[in-house]
């Protein structure tokens, strides 16, 4: 069946994607706002990591149940719930007081970030599942999922820059209030104009069906967990804190300059990452490949990723004025290789699953994704505080190696060897 035979479905896909873009813009901005605001208040790297731990943990819990919720109540329900929860989280964060004790502030922000984590993964699962249901048959699946994932990450990259700019220009509380108002207007528009085309849900869906019995999906999920752990080990706390130490002289003007520099780098990294994801089908000549080649490709590219981040870890052992530009260049190479890996994974999960199980399997897969981010977030603050940048990057290399070992098992399963 071609896309032209289901215009209502396509309109629904466009509406879901647009809402997801709006959500990811706010998600990226919120991450930068929280990270940079509390770093300038004197929070240690390990404490900063704790601010995001519940966000990632709730992603694990949400993805475990989101597939069942969508199968039971419909994809539009999970999308609306995700947007609504993000608005509530933003409003709650605006109530944070500078007079609170550090422990109180940390616990409060953790809870609010946990709510935001639930919101993000409800929205993500809705969008990714829509691709499987609405993409044309044939080679369209890889192309469509690459476009959705790539564009989403480009939008999130702009969110990083937006968050850093808002913090520097208008401050923390006005920023989160403004984002809540804008996201509320978008939610109203989505509810008012959402076309038909997505599944309504089925009462026959059982929670026990969440657990996948497909060995390929389980192996892929394990490789995904370690892959995203390898990124977040340096991405969440380590590199932003390192860059702030390098750029800022401790003054307000120095902090503002650091905010813009860190936000710009993170934004550029994410935007470039998204562009490579969207380009991946052409880069890999996906239309002309045998489907059994893709697990082999996933293994090759994560092996390359391990080499790149391992080389960066060794480089960080020799500090000097040249280290920061080398890190920037190296992390951009990491982003290119990581984007190809991520795009291959996003295609494989949809290729492996069946239409009747898509929300369940996608939810299970993204549970592993969230688990990797959770582990990476914890290790980011811990490794940087214990051993600085070299240990932070070495930990990322170990996670990438674990992903490579998992991907090799996926090849054995898929080829029957």
N, C-alpha and C positions, 0 to 999 in steps of 0.2 A: 504494500500500500504506500503510495507516495504522499508527500506532505500536502499536495493540492487537494487531496480527498478529505482532509480534516481541518478545515479553516478554523473551526471553533477551538480545536485543540491547540492550534498554533497561536491563536490569540491568547489562550490561557497561559501558554508557555511564555509568551512575551510579557504578560502581566506579572507572572510569578518572578521572572528574571528581573524586571524593573524594580519590583519591591525588594528583591534580594540585593540588588545593587545599592538601594537606599540604606538598607540595613547594614551592609558591609562598610559603607562610608562612615556610618556612625560608630561601628564596632572598631574600626581602625583608629578613628579620632579618639575614642574613649580610652583605648589602650595607651596611646601616647600621653594623653592628659594625666592619667593615673600614674604611669611610670615616672614621668618627668616632674610632676607636682610633688610626689612623695620623696623622690630622690633629693630634690632641693630642700625638703624639710629635714633631711639628715637621715633618712631610713637607710639601713645597710643593704647590700645586695641580697643577702639571704632573706631579710624582711620584705624587700620588694617582691621577691619570688613568692612569698606567702600570700601577697595581695592577689595573685593570679591563680593560686592553687585550686581554690574552690571553683573558680571559673572553668578550669580544665576538668576537675573532677565531675562537675555537673554535666559537662559535655559527655563524659563516659556514661553516666546514668541516663542522660536524656536520649542519647543515640540508641541505647539498649531498648528503651521503651517507645521512642518516637516512631519507629517503623510500624510497630503494632498499633499505636494511636492513629497513624495515617491510614493504615489498612482498615481500621475499625470506623473512623470518623471522617476520613477524606483528607486529601492534601491541602485543600484551602483552609481547613480548620487549623492545621499545624502552622501554616503560614501566618494566619491572623494572630494566633497565640504567640508566635515568636515576636512579631512586631509589637504587640501589646506589652509583653513582658519587658522588652527593651525600653519602652517609654517609661514604664514604672521604675525600672532600674536607674534611668537617668534622673528622674525626679527625686528618687531616694538619695542619690549621690549628691544632689544639690543641697541636701540638708546637713551634710557633714560640717562639723564645727571645729575650728582651729583650737578651741578651748578643751577639747576632749583629750584624755590621756592616750598615749601611743597605743597601748593594748586595745583600748576601746575603739580607736580609729581603725586599727588593723582588722579587728573582728568585723566591724561594721562594713568596711570596704570589701572584705572577703565575701560577706553575705550578699552584698549588692552585685559584686562581680559574678558570684554563683548564679544569681538570677539572670544576668546577662549571658552567661554561658549556656543556660537552658534555652534562652531566646535564640542565640545564634544557631544552635544545632537543630532546633525545630525548623528554622528558615532554610538552612542548608539542605536538610533531608528532603524538604518539599521540592526544592529546585532541582536537585540531582535526580530524584525519582521521576520528575516530569520529563527529563530528557529521555529516559528509557522508554517511557510510554508514548512520547510524541515524536521522537526522531524517525525519519524515513528509514526504511530497510536498506541493507547493504552497507557501504562504507560511510554512510551519514552519521552513524553513532559516534565514532571517534571524533569526527569534525564538530558535531554539535556539543559534545561534552567538553571538548577542548575550548570552544568559543565561550561557553558558559563559565568554565572554571577560570580561563584566562582573563576574561573581562571582569569577573568578580574580584580577582586579585589586583587588577589594575585599579579598580575603584577603591579597594581597601588601601592600596598604596597612597592614593590621594587623601584617604582618611588619615593616615599617619601624618602627612604634611599638614592637613587641616587642623588636627589636634594640637600639634606643636605650635602652629601659627595662632590658634585661638588662645592657647595658654599664654603666649608672649604678649598678645594684643589686648585681650579683655579679661584674662584671669580664669580660674578654674570654675567657680560656681556659675557665672554668666554663660560660660561655654556649654556646660551640660544642660542648662535650662533651654538655651537656644536650640540645641540638638533635639531635645524632647519635643519642643513645639513643632519643628520641621517634620520629625518622624510621625508625629500625631496627624499632621495634615496629609502625609503620604498614606497612612493607614486608612484614613477616611476615604481617600480617593480610590484605593485598591478595593475596599469593600464595596464601594458604590459602583465601580465599573468592571469588576472581575467577570469575564465572560465564562460561558460553559466550556467544558472540555476535559476537566480533571475528574478522577474517580471520586465518588461520593462516600465510599467506605462500605464495609460489610460487617454485619454482626457476627458472622461465622469466624472472623479472624481471632485466633487464640494467641495469648502471650507466649505460650510454649513454642510457637512456631518461629519466634525470633532467632533461636539458636540455629545456625546453619549446619547442615549435615554434609555440605560440599567441601571436600578436602581442599580444593583449589581456593575457595573463598577464605577458608581458615588460614591457609598459608599466606595468601595475599594480605590478609588483615594483619598478620604478624609482621610481615615485611613493612607494611604501611606504618605500624606503630613505631618501629625502630627508625624508619625514614624521617618521620616528623619529630621524633625525639632528637635526632641528629641536627635538625635545623634549630629547634627551640632552645637547645643547650646554649648556643651562642646568641640567638636572636632576641630572647625575651629580656634578659638582664645583662649578660656579660658585655656584649659589644656596645649597647647604649651607655652603660656606666663607664666603660673604658673611653669612649669618645667624649663624654662629658668631662672626664678628668683631663683629657688632652686639650680640649678647646677652651673650657671655662677657667677664668682666673679667680672665681669665687664671688665676683661682684654681680650686681643685678644685670648690668650690661653684658657681662661675660656669660651669665646664665641664659640670657635671651639669645645671644649668638649661638650658644651650644644647642638650645632648643631647635632653632632653625636648621642648624647643620645636621643634627641627629634626625630630625623629622624629614629633612630633605633626602638624606641617605636611605632611611628606612622606606620612604615613599618611592624613591627611584628603584630600590631593590625589588620591592613588591610589584611595581608597575612593569619593570623589565621581566620579572618572573612570570607575570600574567601574560605578557606579550609572547614569551617563548612557549608557554603552555598552548596558547592559541595557534602558534605556528608549528607545533610539534607534529601534527599529521603530515604536513608537507616535508618537514625535515626528515622524518622517518620513512617517507614514501609509503604511508600506511595503506593507501588505496590498492597498491600492487603487491602487498605482502600476504603470505599465508597466515591465518590467525594463530597458528602454533608458534610463529616466530616471536610474537609479542612477549611471552614470558622470558625468552632468551634475551631479548632486548632490554627488558627490565633488569635482568641480572647484570648485564654489561654496564648499563648506565649507573647503577648504584655502586658497582665496583670502581668506576671512574670517580664517583663522588667521594668514596672512601680515600682514594689517593689524594684528591684535592684538599680535603679538610685535614688529612694527616700531614701534608706538606705545610699547611698554614700553622698547625700546632708546633711543628719543629721551628718554623720561622719565628714564632712568638717567643722562643727561648732566647733570642738575641735582640733585645730592645735597642732602639736608636731612632733618630729623626726620620729614617726611611721606613720604619715599621708601619706607621699608619697608612701611607699611600699604598704600600704592598698589601696590607689587610683589605683595604677598600677594593683593590683590583682582584685579589684572591676571592673575596666574598661575592663579588659579581660573577666570577667564573663558577663558584659554588652554586649561585642562584640559577645560572644557565643549566647546569647539569641536573640540579635538583628539580627544576621545572619540567624537564623531559621525563625524569623519573615519576613525578607526580602525575603528569598527563597520562603516562602509560598505565599507572595504577587506576586512575579514574576511568579509563577506557576498559581495563580488564574486569573491574568489578561489575560493570554494566554488561559486558560481554558474557561473563560467567553466570549471572543471575537470569532468572526467568521472569516474564512479565507479572505472573501471579504472585511472585515472591519479592518483587523489586524493592518495596519499601522496607521489608524485613531485612533483606541482605544488605541494602545500602545503609540502613541504620546500624547493623552489626559491624559493618566495615568502618563506618565513621566513629563507632564506639572505640575501635582500635586506634583510629586517627587521634581521637581525643585523649586516649590513654598515653599515646606517644607524646602529645603536647604536655600532658600532666607530668610525666616523668622528666621530660626535657626542661620544663619550667622549674621544677624542684632542683634538678642538677645544675641548672644555669646559675642560680644564686649561690648554691652550695659550693660548686666547683670554683667559681670566680672568687668567692670569699676565702676559700682554703688555698688555692694555688694560682689565683690571678688568671690572666688571659691564656697562658700556655695550657693549664689544666682544663680550662673551659673548652678550648678547641680540641684537646686530646680526648676529652669525654665525648665530644661530638663525633670524632673519628671512630671511637669504639662503637657508638650507636649505629653509624653508617655501616661498619663491618658486620654488625649483627643483622642489619637489614639485608646485606648481600648474602649472608648465610641462609636467611629465610627465603630469599628469592630463588636461590639455587634449588631448594627443596620444592619450590613451586614448579620449576622446570621439570624436575623428575616426576612430579605428580601429573603434570599436563601431558608429558610425552609417554608416560607409562613405563619409564625406565627405573 
